[in-house]
């Protein structure tokens, strides 16, 4: 599928080919790092990674559990919303280095869901009815790639109520994000 904003790249997430594709661009999970919103990783570390060979990130127990729960979470999202979604790799048509591996895109290409299955994100979302700040850049990056006005943020843990929040596009933030990511991408290739 190709739209005016993005193309769907036919890759299976988690494969070596997918890792290489991600490495050759800026993905949604890179956005909070570039914007200084990620409390666990800094820009210098991301720059070293992007200048080095493609490799998978080290996953802790919570990340592994979240990955294992994701298919179940997606099925529950489909059941609750009626939106048939599947994972996809998206690439901006305007900036080919702007990429996103999404947890679910609607079959008609008109909707996106980002799925989180962690305890702390679930607690925060239940308490505040919004995604944690450290995911803001990731979510806005996805909206920048797609051009969509919003996306669904779906928190799932077995035996707990599912949480669905709508994340609205923030054009002012996205303007700053694109500039910061463009500058970062240029620095990846300087003195590499």
C-alpha positions in Angstrom: 0.0 0.0 0.0 1.2 3.5 -0.8 -0.4 6.7 0.3 0.5 10.3 -0.2 2.3 10.3 3.2 3.8 6.9 3.6 4.6 3.5 2.1 4.2 0.1 3.7 7.5 -1.7 3.5 7.0 -5.5 3.2 9.2 -6.7 6.1 8.5 -8.9 9.1 9.3 -7.2 12.3 12.2 -8.8 14.3 14.0 -10.2 11.2 17.6 -9.3 10.3 16.2 -7.4 7.2 13.9 -5.4 9.4 16.8 -4.5 11.8 18.9 -3.3 8.8 15.9 -1.2 7.5 15.4 0.3 11.0 19.1 1.0 11.2 19.1 3.0 8.0 16.6 5.5 9.3 15.0 7.1 12.4 12.3 5.0 14.0 9.6 5.9 16.4 11.4 4.6 19.4 14.4 6.9 18.5 12.2 10.0 18.6 12.0 10.4 22.5 15.8 9.9 22.7 16.4 12.6 20.1 14.0 14.9 21.8 15.6 14.3 25.2 12.5 12.7 26.7 13.9 9.2 27.2 15.1 8.8 30.8 17.0 5.6 30.0 19.1 6.5 26.9 20.8 9.6 25.6 21.5 11.0 22.1 25.2 10.2 22.2 24.5 6.5 22.8 21.9 6.5 19.9 24.4 8.2 17.7 27.0 5.6 18.4 24.5 2.8 17.6 23.4 4.4 14.3 27.0 4.8 13.2 27.8 1.2 14.1 26.5 -2.0 12.5 22.8 -2.9 12.8 22.0 -4.9 15.8 19.0 -5.7 18.0 18.7 -3.8 21.3 19.1 -5.6 24.5 15.7 -6.5 26.0 14.9 -6.7 29.7 12.3 -9.1 31.2 9.5 -6.5 30.9 10.3 -5.8 27.3 10.3 -9.6 26.5 7.0 -10.0 28.4 5.5 -7.1 26.4 6.6 -8.6 23.1 5.1 -12.0 24.0 1.8 -10.3 25.1 1.5 -8.1 22.0 -0.4 -10.6 19.7 -3.0 -11.3 22.5 -3.3 -7.5 23.1 -3.8 -6.9 19.4 -6.6 -9.6 19.3 -8.3 -7.9 22.3 -8.0 -4.5 20.6 -9.6 -5.9 17.4 -12.4 -7.5 19.4 -13.1 -4.3 21.4 -12.9 -1.8 18.6 -13.8 -3.8 15.5 -10.7 -2.3 13.8 -8.8 -5.1 12.0 -5.1 -4.2 12.4 -1.8 -5.9 11.7 1.8 -5.0 12.4 3.5 -3.0 9.6 6.7 -1.2 8.7 6.0 2.4 7.4 8.3 4.8 5.7 7.7 8.4 5.0 7.4 9.4 1.3 8.7 12.9 2.1 11.7 11.9 4.3 12.8 8.3 3.4 14.8 8.1 6.7 11.6 8.7 8.7 10.3 5.2 9.6 8.0 3.5 12.0 7.3 -0.1 12.9 3.8 0.0 14.1 1.9 -2.5 16.3 -1.1 -2.3 14.1 -2.4 -0.5 11.0 -6.0 -0.8 9.9 -6.6 -2.9 6.8 -8.0 0.2 5.1 -4.8 2.1 6.0 -6.8 4.7 8.0 -5.9 3.9 11.6 -3.0 3.0 13.8 -2.7 1.4 17.2 0.3 1.5 19.5 0.2 -1.3 22.0 1.9 -1.3 25.5 1.9 -4.3 27.8 4.0 -3.1 30.7 3.1 -2.6 34.4 4.3 1.0 34.8 2.8 2.3 31.5 -0.5 0.6 32.4 -0.5 2.2 35.9 0.3 5.6 34.5 -2.4 5.4 31.8 -5.0 4.1 34.2 -4.2 6.9 36.6 -3.8 9.8 34.2 -5.9 8.6 31.2 -3.0 9.4 28.9 0.2 7.9 27.7 3.4 8.6 29.7 5.5 11.6 28.6 8.4 9.4 27.6 6.2 7.9 24.8 5.1 11.3 23.5 7.8 11.6 20.9 7.3 8.0 19.7 3.6 8.6 19.2 4.0 11.9 17.5 6.7 10.4 15.3 4.2 7.8 14.1 1.7 10.5 13.4 4.4 12.4 11.5 5.1 9.4 9.3 1.5 8.7 8.6 0.0 12.1 8.4 -2.9 10.8 10.5 -4.8 13.2 12.9 -4.7 10.7 15.8 -3.8 7.2 16.8 -5.1 4.7 19.4 -2.9 4.0 22.5 -3.8 0.6 23.8 -2.6 -0.7 27.2 -3.1 -4.3 27.9 -2.4 -6.6 30.8 -4.1 -10.0 31.3 -6.9 -10.0 33.8 -7.1 -6.2 34.0 -9.4 -3.8 32.2 -8.1 -2.8 28.8 -7.2 0.9 28.4 -7.8 2.8 25.2 -6.8 6.4 24.8 -6.7 8.6 21.8 -3.5 10.5 21.0 -4.1 13.6 18.9 -1.5 15.0 16.4 0.5 17.9 17.7 1.7 19.8 14.6 3.9 22.2 16.6 5.7 19.4 18.3 6.0 17.5 15.0 7.6 20.5 13.3 10.2 20.6 16.1 10.6 16.8 15.9 11.3 16.7 12.2 13.9 19.4 12.5 15.6 17.6 15.4 15.5 14.3 13.7 16.8 15.7 10.4 19.7 17.3 12.3 20.4 14.0 14.1 20.3 12.1 10.8 22.8 14.5 9.3 25.1 14.0 12.3 24.9 10.2 11.9 26.6 10.6 8.5 29.1 13.3 9.6 32.5 12.0 10.6 31.0 8.5 10.7 
